[in-house]
Amino acid sequence: MYMKKRRILLLLLLFSLTGCGRDVYKMPKEVEITLNENQFKVFSDVKIKDLIASSNVELQNGNDEIVNDKIGEHTVTLDYQYKRKKYKFDITYKMVDKTAPIFLSVPGNKTVIKEDDFYPCELPVFIDDYDSEPTCEIEGEYDLTKVGVYQVKYVIKDSSQNTVKRDLKINVVDHISTNKGSSSNTNTTNTPTPKDKIEDVIAKYKTDETMIGIDVSRYQGDIDYEQVRNAGVEFVMMRIGVQSGVNKNMEMDTFFLKNIENAKNAGLKIGVYVYSTATTDEKAREHAKWVVENLKGAKLDFPIAYDWENWKYLMEYKTSIHRMNENFKAFATELKKYDYEAFLYSSKYYLENIWQTHEYPVWLAHYTSETTYKGNYTMWQFSNRGKVPGIEGDVDLNVYYKNKVQ
């Protein structure tokens, strides 16, 4: 009988603590929970506790994240404890998008033949932080049936009606002449672009804290890596694969196997990069797995570089700035499962305007003698016109900073 009473008392105590048999949403009169305004920029790093300005309760799930990747109103349930009893409280918050799309390329002038089939919105390339399909409209009048000059504007809008505009001058003409030059300029000669000789590069950039390297693909053809090493090159970044279009499969660079074998045999440090046009996390993870499978356990001296640069066809891909960054993170996370690190390759402009993955090492492309890029980077591709013994034609040149903090 005593044991039976004890069990009943324990059950009653359990019910009182867990809230069984009562309305856990009924807030005690003494409880005070004051909410914040609770409107946040989409993709903000927000937790449940950030929704609360003050309270006299013990938060149970305050560190849980809330839905932050969809605009509009959302509801999240706060679990809290007051006087050893557990309760629930629903909180409504709103995610908003107040950032306008950006232009990546925007022609300001266009000459067209009268009666031509032309639509100005086919010219610019633009992208939004949230919306994968921002719209383009033309503000102003133009008439392709009449010769003249028309001043109009591109108007780019996202789903939240954030808008950006740019000027466009349309020149409608009867015909476009092909100027083949005249006798007055027949003596003009084209000055060849000066090349960056490897010996000059080494003299300028080589220190105890740097390494000088090249990056190659099938376009460099057969390479004599012994000559390359003897010229002072210390490492090679080589393309392992290329996806030439969003609906195409990843294919191995036709010179990769030859490059990795010969570079290793010459005693050079090696790294690889993959040219991807992934627009989904799934595809990015697939590309990471593809790289790992084709490396076949090969040891690398550098992280695996993710190279997304098919910007010319961006409008076909229907993606967003946020989506592109998430794709790269998916690629990097997948590589981590196989003990490989990820590297982000991109040019200065896109590092400043598209990529937000600052926690990963960066391979900067900026063709200049002194970069003005303010972000962190561990490798710098500073030239695409390098001259190195053992390589026919031009090759990209790089500096790797051994102790540069990312």
C-alpha positions in Angstrom: 0.0 0.0 0.0 2.9 2.4 0.9 4.6 1.8 -2.5 1.3 2.4 -4.3 0.8 5.7 -2.6 4.4 6.7 -3.3 3.9 6.0 -7.0 0.8 8.1 -7.1 2.6 11.0 -5.4 5.5 10.8 -7.9 3.1 10.8 -10.8 1.3 13.9 -9.4 4.6 15.6 -9.0 5.6 14.8 -12.6 2.2 16.1 -13.9 2.8 19.4 -12.0 6.2 19.9 -13.4 5.5 19.0 -17.0 2.1 20.6 -17.2 0.1 17.5 -18.0 -3.6 18.1 -17.3 -3.4 21.9 -17.7 -3.3 24.5 -20.4 0.4 25.2 -20.9 -0.4 28.2 -23.0 -2.3 29.9 -20.1 0.2 32.5 -18.8 0.3 33.0 -15.0 -0.7 36.5 -13.9 2.8 37.1 -12.5 4.6 36.3 -15.7 6.0 39.3 -17.6 7.2 38.8 -21.2 7.9 42.0 -23.2 8.6 41.6 -26.9 10.8 43.5 -29.3 9.5 45.1 -32.5 10.4 41.7 -34.1 11.0 42.8 -37.7 14.3 41.6 -39.2 16.2 41.7 -42.4 15.9 38.4 -44.3 18.8 36.0 -43.6 19.6 37.8 -40.3 21.1 35.6 -37.6 18.3 35.7 -35.1 17.4 33.4 -32.2 14.2 33.1 -30.1 15.8 35.1 -27.3 16.3 38.0 -29.6 12.6 38.4 -30.0 12.2 39.1 -26.3 13.0 42.5 -24.8 12.6 41.4 -21.1 11.0 38.7 -19.0 10.9 37.2 -15.5 10.9 33.6 -16.7 13.5 31.0 -17.5 13.8 30.5 -21.2 14.0 26.9 -22.3 14.7 27.2 -26.0 16.0 30.8 -26.2 19.1 29.8 -28.3 17.1 28.0 -30.9 17.2 29.7 -34.4 14.1 30.9 -36.1 13.1 30.7 -39.8 15.1 33.5 -41.4 15.2 32.7 -45.1 11.6 33.5 -46.1 10.1 36.9 -46.1 6.7 37.5 -44.4 5.2 36.7 -41.0 6.2 33.7 -39.0 5.3 32.2 -35.6 7.7 30.5 -33.2 6.8 28.9 -29.9 8.8 30.0 -26.8 9.2 27.3 -24.1 9.7 28.8 -20.7 9.6 27.8 -17.0 8.0 29.7 -14.2 8.0 28.5 -10.6 9.1 25.0 -11.7 6.2 24.7 -14.2 6.7 24.7 -17.9 4.7 26.9 -20.3 4.5 27.8 -24.0 4.1 31.2 -25.6 3.7 31.9 -29.4 5.6 34.9 -30.8 5.0 36.4 -34.2 7.8 38.0 -36.1 8.4 39.3 -39.6 11.2 38.9 -42.1 11.6 41.7 -44.7 13.7 42.3 -47.7 14.8 46.0 -48.1 17.8 45.4 -50.4 17.4 46.3 -54.1 18.9 44.1 -56.8 22.3 45.0 -58.2 23.6 45.3 -61.8 26.6 43.1 -62.7 26.8 44.5 -66.2 24.7 47.2 -67.7 25.2 48.6 -71.2 24.5 52.3 -71.3 24.3 52.6 -75.1 22.8 50.4 -77.8 22.6 50.9 -81.6 20.0 48.9 -83.4 18.7 48.8 -87.0 15.2 50.1 -87.6 12.6 47.4 -87.5 15.0 45.1 -85.7 13.7 42.6 -83.2 15.2 44.0 -80.0 14.2 44.2 -76.4 16.4 46.2 -74.1 15.9 44.0 -71.0 18.0 41.3 -72.8 21.1 43.5 -72.3 21.8 43.8 -68.6 22.9 41.2 -66.1 21.5 41.6 -62.6 21.0 39.7 -59.4 19.1 40.1 -56.1 20.1 39.1 -52.6 16.8 37.2 -52.0 14.7 36.9 -55.2 15.9 34.4 -57.8 13.9 36.0 -60.6 13.9 39.8 -60.3 12.0 41.5 -63.1 13.2 44.0 -65.7 11.1 46.8 -67.3 11.9 49.8 -69.5 10.8 53.2 -68.3 10.3 55.7 -71.2 9.3 55.5 -74.8 11.2 54.3 -77.8 10.1 53.4 -81.3 12.1 50.8 -83.4 10.2 51.9 -86.5 11.6 55.4 -86.5 15.2 56.5 -86.7 16.2 58.5 -83.7 17.8 58.6 -80.3 15.7 57.5 -77.3 16.6 58.0 -73.6 15.1 55.3 -71.4 15.8 53.5 -68.2 16.2 49.9 -67.1 14.0 49.3 -64.0 14.9 46.2 -62.0 12.5 45.1 -59.2 12.5 42.2 -56.8 9.5 40.6 -55.2 9.4 43.1 -52.4 9.4 46.0 -54.9 12.9 47.1 -54.1 14.0 48.9 -57.3 17.2 50.0 -59.0 17.4 52.0 -62.2 20.0 52.8 -64.9 20.1 54.9 -68.0 20.1 53.5 -71.5 20.4 55.4 -74.8 19.0 53.6 -77.8 20.2 54.7 -81.2 17.8 53.5 -84.0 19.5 53.8 -87.4 18.8 52.7 -91.0 21.9 50.7 -91.2 25.2 50.1 -89.4 28.3 50.8 -91.4 31.3 48.6 -91.1 34.3 50.9 -90.9 37.3 49.0 -92.2 39.7 52.0 -91.7 41.3 54.3 -94.2 44.7 55.1 -95.6 45.3 57.5 -92.8 45.8 54.7 -90.3 47.3 52.0 -92.4 50.7 52.5 -90.8 49.3 52.0 -87.3 50.7 48.9 -85.6 49.3 47.0 -82.6 51.6 47.1 -79.6 51.7 43.6 -78.1 50.7 43.3 -74.4 53.9 43.0 -72.3 54.4 39.7 -70.6 55.2 39.0 -67.0 58.4 37.0 -67.0 58.8 34.6 -64.2 62.2 35.9 -63.2 60.8 39.4 -62.8 57.8 38.0 -60.8 60.2 36.2 -58.4 62.3 39.3 -57.9 59.2 41.3 -57.1 57.0 39.0 -55.0 59.2 36.2 -53.6 60.0 36.4 -49.9 60.4 34.0 -47.0 56.6 34.4 -46.4 55.5 33.8 -50.0 55.5 31.1 -52.6 55.2 31.7 -56.4 52.9 29.5 -58.4 50.9 29.0 -61.6 47.5 27.7 -62.4 46.8 25.6 -65.4 44.2 23.7 -67.4 44.0 21.9 -70.7 44.6 25.3 -72.4 48.3 25.2 -71.5 48.7 21.9 -73.2 51.7 19.7 -72.4 53.9 21.2 -69.8 57.5 20.5 -69.0 57.3 20.6 -65.2 61.0 20.1 -64.7 61.7 23.4 -66.6 58.8 25.1 -64.6 60.4 24.1 -61.3 63.9 25.1 -62.4 62.5 28.5 -63.4 61.5 29.1 -59.7 57.9 28.1 -59.7 57.0 26.4 -56.4 53.4 25.3 -56.8 50.7 24.5 -59.4 46.9 24.9 -59.0 45.4 22.7 -61.7 41.8 22.3 -63.0 40.4 18.9 -62.2 36.9 19.4 -63.6 34.6 21.7 -65.5 30.9 22.0 -65.7 30.4 24.1 -68.8 26.6 24.7 -68.3 24.1 24.5 -65.5 22.4 21.5 -67.2 25.6 19.7 -68.1 27.6 17.1 -66.3 30.9 17.6 -64.6 33.8 16.5 -66.9 37.4 15.9 -66.0 39.9 18.3 -67.5 41.6 16.3 -70.3 45.1 17.2 -69.0 44.4 16.8 -65.3 45.8 13.3 -64.8 49.0 14.2 -66.8 49.3 17.5 -64.9 49.1 16.0 -61.4 51.4 13.2 -62.1 54.1 15.3 -63.8 53.9 18.2 -61.3 54.3 15.8 -58.4 57.2 14.0 -60.0 58.9 17.4 -60.5 58.6 18.1 -56.7 56.1 20.9 -57.0 53.4 21.5 -54.4 49.9 21.0 -55.9 46.3 22.1 -55.5 43.2 21.7 -57.6 40.2 23.8 -58.6 36.9 22.9 -60.1 34.9 25.1 -62.5 31.3 24.8 -61.3 28.0 26.3 -62.3 26.0 24.8 -59.4 22.7 26.6 -58.6 21.5 24.2 -55.9 23.1 22.8 -52.7 22.5 19.3 -54.0 24.5 20.0 -57.2 27.3 21.7 -55.2 27.6 18.7 -52.9 27.5 16.4 -56.0 30.5 18.4 -57.4 32.4 18.1 -54.1 31.9 14.3 -54.1 32.9 14.2 -57.8 36.2 15.9 -57.0 36.9 13.6 -54.0 36.2 10.5 -56.1 38.5 11.6 -58.9 41.3 12.6 -56.5 41.4 9.0 -55.4 43.0 9.9 -52.1 45.6 12.2 -53.5 47.3 14.5 -50.9 47.0 18.2 -51.7 49.0 21.1 -50.4 46.2 23.6 -50.7 42.4 23.6 -50.2 40.2 22.7 -53.2 39.1 25.8 -55.0 35.5 26.4 -56.0 35.5 28.5 -59.2 32.1 29.9 -60.2 32.5 32.6 -62.9 29.9 32.0 -65.6 28.4 35.4 -65.1 27.6 36.1 -68.7 24.8 33.5 -68.5 23.7 34.3 -65.0 20.2 35.3 -66.1 19.6 31.8 -67.3 20.4 30.3 -63.9 17.7 32.0 -61.9 19.6 32.2 -58.7 20.3 34.8 -56.0 23.2 36.1 -54.0 22.1 34.2 -51.0 21.6 31.0 -53.0 25.1 31.2 -54.5 26.7 31.6 -51.1 24.7 28.7 -49.7 25.8 26.6 -52.7 29.5 27.3 -51.9 29.0 26.5 -48.2 27.3 23.1 -49.2 30.4 22.4 -51.4 32.8 23.2 -48.5 30.8 21.3 -45.9 30.7 18.2 -48.2 34.5 18.3 -48.7 35.0 18.5 -45.0 33.5 15.1 -44.6 36.4 13.7 -46.5 39.1 15.8 -44.7 39.5 18.3 -47.6 39.2 22.0 -47.1 37.6 24.5 -49.5 38.9 27.6 -51.2 36.8 30.3 -52.9 38.2 31.6 -56.2 36.8 34.8 -57.5 37.7 38.2 -58.9 37.9 41.4 -56.8 34.5 42.7 -58.1 32.5 39.6 -57.3 34.3 39.1 -53.9 33.1 42.6 -53.1 29.5 42.3 -54.4 28.5 38.7 -54.4 30.4 36.5 -52.1 29.8 36.7 -48.3 31.5 33.5 -47.2 34.2 35.3 -45.3 35.0 32.4 -43.0 36.6 30.5 -45.8 40.0 31.2 -47.4 40.0 33.2 -50.6 41.9 33.0 -53.8 41.7 36.5 -55.2 41.9 37.2 -59.0 42.9 40.8 -59.6 45.2 41.5 -62.6 47.3 44.4 -61.3 50.7 45.0 -59.8 49.2 46.2 -56.5 45.7 45.0 -55.5 43.2 47.4 -53.8 41.1 44.6 -52.5 40.4 45.2 -48.8 39.2 41.8 -47.8 41.2 38.8 -46.6 42.9 36.5 -49.1 45.6 33.8 -48.9 46.4 33.5 -52.6 46.5 36.2 -55.3 46.2 35.6 -59.0 47.8 38.8 -60.3 48.4 38.1 -63.9 47.1 36.0 -66.8 50.0 36.8 -69.2 52.9 35.0 -67.5 55.8 33.6 -69.4 57.4 30.5 -67.8 59.9 28.2 -69.4 58.3 24.8 -70.1 54.9 26.3 -71.0 53.9 27.4 -74.5 51.9 30.5 -74.5 50.6 32.5 -71.5 49.9 31.2 -68.0 48.3 32.6 -64.9 50.6 33.7 -62.1 50.0 33.6 -58.4 51.4 34.5 -55.0 50.6 32.4 -52.0 51.0 34.0 -48.5 52.1 31.3 -46.1 51.1 33.1 -42.9 48.5 35.5 -44.1 45.5 35.5 -41.6 42.2 34.7 -43.3 
